[in-house]
Amino acid sequence: MQLLSVYKQAFSNLQRNIWVLSISMFINRCGSMVLLFTSLYLTRDLHFSIADAGMVMSCYGIGSVLGSYSGGWLTDRRSYYDIMVSSLLVCAGVLMLMTVVTSLAGIAAIMFFYAFTADIFRPANSKAIAIFSDATNRTRSVSLVRLAVNLGFSVGPAVGGFVAVHLGYTWLFVIDASTSVLAALMLMFYLPRKKVELKKSDHAVLNDVSTSAYRDWKYLLFIVGVAIYGTCFFQIFASVPQYFNKVCHYSEDVIGLLLALNGFLVVLIEMPMVMVLEKNPRTYTYIIAGVLCLPISFLILKYGAGLLITAIIYTIVITFSEIFAMPFMMNYSLSRPKKERQGQYSALYSIAYGIANIAAPSVGLGIAAVYGFDNMFNFIIVLSCLLAIGFYWLKQSSDKVKVI
C-alpha cells in the first residue's frame, strides 16, 4: 500500500496538457525503431561495413544538431504547437523514403533529413513542458514525458526485433512513419494551439546579447558535459548492439528485448525516484551519480564473458545512469533561462545530444572496428570517469541551482 501511495503521489498534480504531450510521445516512440536497428539493417541486410554504418549514423547526428539549432530559433519566434505537429508529419514522409532507397549515399541523406526534422521538434517540446509545468512539478513533468518516451522504447525495440526477423526491415520504417502521423493527430485534437505574438519586451530580451545562452559560460560547460555523457550513454544504441550481435551472437529479437528492458525499468522506477530526489535538491550530485554508473556498466560488459545475465546487469546499471542524470540535466536546462530564451537554451541542450549522436557511432564503432570492443569499452570507462570529475568541478565552481 505504501508503494502504491508513492506512485500515486508521483503522478499527481500534473497538468492535463503534460499528459497529452506524454501520450503523443508514447505513440511516436512505440514506432521508433529506425535509430535502434539502422546499423544492423545496413550491415546485415545491405551488407555495408561497420564503418559505413557508423558514417550513416553520424549523418543522423549532424542532422540532429542542425535541426535542434533551427528548432530553437523557431521556438523563440513561432508557435511550439505548429512546430511539433509539422515536425511529426514531415518525419513520416521522410521515413517512407527508406522503403525504396538502398544506396549508402541515399540512406545517409535520408537519415540526415529525418534527424533534422525530428530534432526541430525537441526545443518546441521542451518549451511546451516549461509552459505547462511550474516550480512544484517541473522535474516530474519532465520525467512523465521521459516515462512515455521510455515506455514507447520498451514496446518499440521488442516489436522492432520481431518485425526485423519475421517481416523484414522495410516494415520498421512503415510502422515508424505511421506512429509519427498518429502522434501528430493526438496533438492536433487534444493540445490547445496558442497564437504566438512577440511583445516589445520579448524583442528586447531576444536582442539583448547579455541574455544569450552563448554568453552563459557555466551553461556552455554544462552542455559540453551533456554531450560527452550522451556520447558514452548512446553506446547502448550505437556500438553495444553490434557487440551483442558479433561477439555475443545474440539475435535481433534478444537485442531488442535488452533495449526494451532499459525502457521498462525507466518506466517502473524513474517517476517515484525523481519524486523522492526532488525533495532534496542536489542537481549536480544526482548527475554525478548517474555519470559514475557508466564506467560500472561498461566494466560489467567488458568482463561479462558474453553471458546473457551480465548483459542484463549491464542494462540495469546503465538504466540507473539514465534515471539519475537525464531528468536533472533537462530540468537544469529548462529552469535556467528567461522564458524568452527558452528555445535557445533548449536548443543547445538538444544540440548536445545531437553532437553525441554524431560522436557515439563514430567513436564507438570506429574504435571497435580498428582496436576491438574491449579497447572501446576501456575508452568509454576512462572518458566517463573524467566526465564525473568535470561535473564535480562544475558543482564546486557553479552557482547553486535549485531543482524545480
C-alpha positions in Angstrom: 0.0 0.0 0.0 2.8 2.4 0.8 4.4 1.7 -2.6 1.1 2.4 -4.3 0.8 5.7 -2.4 4.3 6.7 -3.6 3.3 6.0 -7.2 0.0 8.0 -6.7 1.9 11.0 -5.4 4.5 10.8 -8.2 1.8 11.1 -10.8 -0.5 13.7 -9.1 -0.8 17.4 -9.7 0.4 17.3 -13.3 -1.4 19.4 -15.9 -3.6 17.7 -18.4 -1.5 19.1 -21.3 1.6 17.4 -19.9 -0.4 14.1 -20.1 -1.3 14.9 -23.7 2.3 15.6 -24.6 3.3 12.3 -22.9 0.7 10.2 -24.7 1.7 11.7 -28.0 5.4 10.9 -27.3 4.4 7.4 -26.3 2.6 6.8 -29.6 5.5 8.2 -31.5 8.2 6.2 -29.7 6.3 2.9 -30.0 7.3 3.0 -33.6 10.8 4.5 -33.1 12.8 1.6 -34.3 14.9 3.3 -37.0 17.7 4.6 -34.8 17.9 1.3 -32.9 18.1 -1.0 -35.9 19.6 1.0 -38.7 23.1 0.0 -38.1 22.1 -3.7 -38.1 20.0 -3.1 -41.2 23.0 -1.6 -43.0 25.4 -4.4 -42.1 23.0 -7.5 -42.1 20.6 -6.7 -44.9 22.5 -4.3 -47.2 26.0 -5.8 -46.4 27.7 -2.5 -45.7 30.7 -2.4 -43.3 30.6 -1.3 -39.7 32.5 1.8 -40.7 29.8 2.6 -43.3 27.1 2.1 -40.7 29.0 4.5 -38.4 29.2 7.1 -41.1 25.4 6.9 -41.8 24.6 7.2 -38.0 26.9 10.2 -37.9 24.9 11.8 -40.7 21.9 11.4 -38.3 23.8 13.3 -35.7 24.7 16.1 -38.0 21.1 16.5 -39.0 20.1 16.4 -35.3 22.5 19.3 -34.4 21.2 21.5 -37.3 17.6 20.5 -36.6 18.0 21.4 -32.9 19.5 24.8 -33.7 16.8 25.6 -36.2 14.1 24.4 -33.8 15.5 26.6 -31.0 15.4 29.7 -33.3 11.9 28.9 -34.4 10.6 28.1 -30.9 11.5 31.6 -29.6 9.6 33.1 -32.5 6.8 30.8 -33.6 4.2 28.5 -32.1 5.6 25.4 -30.3 2.4 23.7 -31.4 2.8 24.3 -35.1 6.5 23.3 -34.9 5.7 19.9 -33.2 2.9 18.9 -35.5 4.7 19.9 -38.6 7.9 18.0 -37.5 6.0 14.8 -36.9 4.2 14.9 -40.2 7.3 15.7 -42.2 9.2 12.9 -40.4 6.6 10.4 -41.6 7.1 11.4 -45.2 10.9 11.2 -44.9 10.8 7.8 -43.3 8.8 6.3 -46.1 11.7 7.0 -48.4 13.7 4.4 -46.5 11.4 1.7 -48.0 12.7 2.4 -51.6 16.3 3.7 -51.2 19.1 1.2 -50.7 22.2 3.1 -51.7 24.6 4.2 -48.9 24.6 7.9 -50.0 20.8 7.8 -50.3 20.3 6.3 -46.8 22.8 8.8 -45.3 20.8 11.7 -46.9 17.5 10.3 -45.6 18.9 9.8 -42.1 20.2 13.4 -42.2 16.8 14.9 -43.1 15.0 12.6 -40.8 17.1 13.7 -37.8 16.8 17.4 -39.0 13.0 17.3 -39.0 12.8 15.1 -35.9 15.0 17.4 -33.8 13.3 20.6 -34.8 10.6 19.1 -32.5 12.7 18.9 -29.4 13.1 22.6 -28.4 9.4 23.2 -29.1 8.5 20.2 -26.9 10.8 21.5 -24.1 9.1 24.9 -24.2 5.7 23.2 -24.1 6.8 21.3 -20.9 8.1 24.5 -19.4 4.8 26.3 -20.2 2.6 23.5 -18.8 4.5 23.0 -15.6 5.6 25.1 -12.6 8.2 25.1 -9.8 6.4 22.4 -7.9 6.2 19.8 -10.6 8.7 20.6 -13.4 11.1 17.7 -12.7 8.2 15.3 -12.5 6.7 16.7 -15.7 10.0 16.1 -17.4 10.1 12.6 -16.0 6.5 11.9 -17.1 7.4 12.8 -20.7 10.5 10.7 -20.4 8.5 7.9 -19.0 6.2 8.0 -22.0 9.3 8.0 -24.3 10.8 5.1 -22.5 7.5 3.2 -22.3 7.4 3.6 -26.1 11.0 2.4 -26.3 10.1 -0.6 -24.2 7.5 -1.5 -26.8 9.3 -0.4 -29.9 12.6 -2.4 -29.7 10.7 -5.6 -28.7 8.3 -5.2 -31.6 11.1 -4.0 -33.9 13.2 -7.1 -33.2 10.3 -9.3 -34.1 9.4 -7.3 -37.2 13.0 -7.3 -38.4 13.3 -11.1 -38.0 9.9 -12.2 -39.3 8.6 -9.4 -41.6 11.8 -7.6 -42.8 13.3 -4.2 -42.1 11.1 -2.3 -44.6 8.1 -2.7 -42.2 10.1 -1.0 -39.4 10.1 2.2 -41.5 6.4 1.9 -42.3 5.4 1.4 -38.7 7.6 4.3 -37.5 6.1 6.6 -40.1 2.6 5.6 -39.1 3.1 6.3 -35.4 4.5 9.8 -36.3 1.3 10.6 -38.0 -0.8 9.2 -35.1 1.3 11.3 -32.6 0.7 14.4 -34.7 -3.1 13.7 -34.7 -3.0 13.3 -31.0 -1.5 16.8 -30.6 -3.9 18.3 -33.2 -7.0 17.0 -31.4 -6.1 17.4 -27.8 -3.4 20.1 -27.3 -4.5 23.7 -27.4 -3.0 25.9 -30.1 -1.9 29.3 -28.8 -1.1 32.1 -31.3 2.4 33.5 -30.7 2.7 37.3 -30.8 6.1 38.7 -29.7 5.8 41.7 -27.4 8.2 44.6 -27.3 9.7 43.1 -24.1 10.2 39.8 -25.9 12.1 41.5 -28.7 14.2 43.4 -26.1 15.3 40.2 -24.5 15.9 38.5 -27.8 18.0 41.4 -29.0 20.0 41.6 -25.7 23.1 39.6 -26.2 23.8 39.5 -22.4 20.8 37.2 -22.0 22.0 34.8 -24.7 22.8 31.3 -23.8 26.1 31.7 -25.7 27.2 34.2 -23.1 26.4 31.9 -20.2 29.8 30.1 -19.9 28.7 27.9 -17.0 25.8 26.7 -19.0 28.0 26.1 -22.1 30.4 24.0 -19.9 27.4 22.1 -18.7 26.3 21.5 -22.3 29.8 20.1 -23.2 29.4 17.7 -20.2 26.0 16.7 -21.5 27.4 16.0 -25.0 30.2 13.8 -23.5 27.7 12.0 -21.3 25.5 11.4 -24.4 28.4 10.0 -26.3 29.1 7.5 -23.6 25.5 6.6 -22.9 24.4 6.3 -26.5 26.8 3.4 -27.0 23.7 1.4 -25.8 22.3 2.1 -29.2 25.4 2.7 -31.3 28.0 0.0 -30.6 26.6 -2.3 -27.9 24.0 -3.9 -30.3 26.9 -4.7 -32.7 28.9 -6.2 -29.7 25.9 -8.3 -28.7 25.4 -9.5 -32.3 29.0 -10.0 -33.5 30.7 -11.1 -30.2 27.9 -12.5 -28.1 26.0 -13.8 -31.1 22.6 -12.6 -29.8 19.8 -12.4 -32.4 17.9 -9.2 -33.2 14.9 -10.1 -31.1 17.1 -10.7 -28.0 18.9 -7.4 -28.6 15.5 -5.8 -28.9 14.4 -7.2 -25.6 17.5 -6.0 -23.8 16.8 -2.5 -25.1 13.2 -2.9 -24.1 14.4 -3.8 -20.6 16.1 -0.4 -20.4 12.8 1.4 -21.3 10.7 -0.8 -18.9 13.0 -0.1 -15.9 12.8 3.7 -16.6 9.0 3.4 -16.7 8.9 1.4 -13.5 11.4 3.4 -11.4 12.1 6.9 -12.6 8.9 8.8 -11.6 8.8 7.7 -7.9 12.6 8.0 -7.6 12.5 11.6 -9.0 9.7 12.5 -6.7 11.9 11.4 -3.7 15.1 13.0 -5.0 13.5 16.4 -5.9 12.6 16.9 -2.3 16.3 17.3 -1.6 17.5 19.4 -4.5 21.1 18.4 -5.3 21.2 18.7 -9.1 24.9 18.1 -9.7 25.1 15.3 -7.1 22.4 13.3 -8.9 24.1 14.0 -12.3 27.5 12.8 -11.0 25.9 9.7 -9.5 24.4 9.0 -13.0 27.7 9.5 -14.7 29.5 7.2 -12.4 27.1 4.4 -13.3 28.5 4.5 -16.8 32.0 3.1 -16.1 30.5 0.5 -13.8 28.1 -0.7 -16.5 30.8 -1.0 -19.2 33.2 -2.8 -16.8 30.4 -5.4 -16.3 30.0 -5.7 -20.1 33.8 -5.9 -20.6 34.3 -8.7 -18.1 31.0 -10.4 -18.6 32.3 -13.1 -20.9 29.3 -12.6 -23.3 26.9 -14.1 -20.8 23.2 -13.0 -21.1 23.0 -12.4 -17.3 25.8 -9.9 -17.5 24.2 -8.2 -20.4 21.0 -7.9 -18.3 23.0 -6.5 -15.3 24.8 -4.0 -17.7 21.3 -2.9 -18.9 20.1 -2.4 -15.3 23.2 -0.3 -14.2 23.2 1.9 -17.3 19.5 2.5 -16.8 20.2 3.9 -13.4 22.7 6.2 -15.0 19.9 7.5 -17.2 17.5 7.8 -14.3 19.9 9.8 -12.1 21.4 12.0 -14.8 18.9 12.8 -17.6 15.9 14.3 -15.7 18.0 16.6 -13.7 20.1 17.6 -16.7 17.0 18.6 -18.6 15.4 20.3 -15.6 18.6 22.4 -15.2 18.2 23.4 -18.9 14.5 24.3 -18.5 14.9 26.2 -15.2 18.0 28.4 -16.0 16.9 30.7 -18.9 14.4 33.6 -19.1 11.2 32.4 -20.8 12.0 34.4 -23.9 15.3 32.5 -24.3 13.7 29.1 -23.6 14.1 27.9 -27.2 17.7 28.9 -27.4 18.7 27.2 -24.1 16.6 24.1 -25.0 18.2 24.1 -28.5 21.7 23.9 -27.0 20.6 21.1 -24.8 19.2 19.2 -27.8 22.4 20.1 -29.8 24.5 18.4 -27.1 22.6 15.2 -27.7 22.9 15.8 -31.5 26.7 16.0 -31.1 26.5 12.8 -29.0 24.6 11.1 -31.8 27.4 12.1 -34.2 30.2 11.1 -31.8 28.7 7.9 -30.4 28.8 5.8 -33.5 31.9 7.3 -34.9 33.8 6.9 -31.6 32.3 3.6 -30.5 32.2 1.7 -33.8 35.3 3.4 -35.1 37.4 2.2 -32.1 35.8 -1.2 -32.2 36.4 -1.7 -35.9 40.2 -0.9 -35.5 41.1 -1.9 -32.0 38.3 -4.2 -30.9 35.4 -3.9 -28.5 37.5 -4.3 -25.3 39.5 -1.2 -26.1 36.3 0.7 -27.0 35.0 -0.2 -23.5 38.3 1.0 -22.0 38.0 4.3 -23.7 34.4 4.8 -22.6 35.2 3.8 -19.0 38.1 6.4 -18.8 36.1 9.1 -20.5 33.1 8.7 -18.2 35.3 8.8 -15.1 36.9 12.1 -16.3 33.4 13.4 -17.0 32.4 12.7 -13.4 35.4 14.8 -12.3 34.4 17.6 -14.7 30.8 17.7 -13.3 32.2 17.7 -9.8 34.4 20.7 -10.7 31.3 22.5 -12.2 29.4 21.7 -9.0 32.1 23.3 -6.9 32.5 26.4 -9.1 29.0 27.0 -10.4 26.3 29.0 -8.7 23.8 26.8 -6.8 20.9 25.7 -9.0 17.8 24.7 -7.3 15.9 21.7 -8.7 12.5 22.9 -9.7 
